[in-house]
Amino acid sequence: MKKVYHLATCSTCKRIIKELGIGEEFEYQDIKSQQITPEQLEEMKNMAGNYEALFSRVAMKYRSMGLNEMPLTEEDYKKYILEEYTFLKRPVFVIDNQIFIGNSKKNVAAIAAVL
């Protein structure tokens, strides 16, 4: 399976997809218009090891909701990602049985290496 969870309006997601030359061999899921299901999130968590790895602390709502001042549990990370798409660190690439989370240069290079 080759899939990318992204935001269609996110310039960083667009840049990375273009930079990697990703085409129709990937299934695209715009997480704003097609919400992540609990089953999809569970699958991502199983590959990543935990929900925290999938959680974005740079989302604007992270501070505005005061989450930065609260101790969050794995269940909290799961709940917030399912409730609000902005809490998923993106883009998330699933390539076969591997997951690549976020937009760091190291992560993008790792994706390029397996393509």
Secondary structure, DSSP 8 states (H G I E B T S, - for coil): -EEEEE-TT-HHHHHHHHHHT--TTSEEEETTTS---HHHHHHHHHHHSSSGGGB-SSSHHHHHTTGGGS---HHHHHHHHHH-GGGB-S-EEEETTEEEES--HHHHHHHHHH-
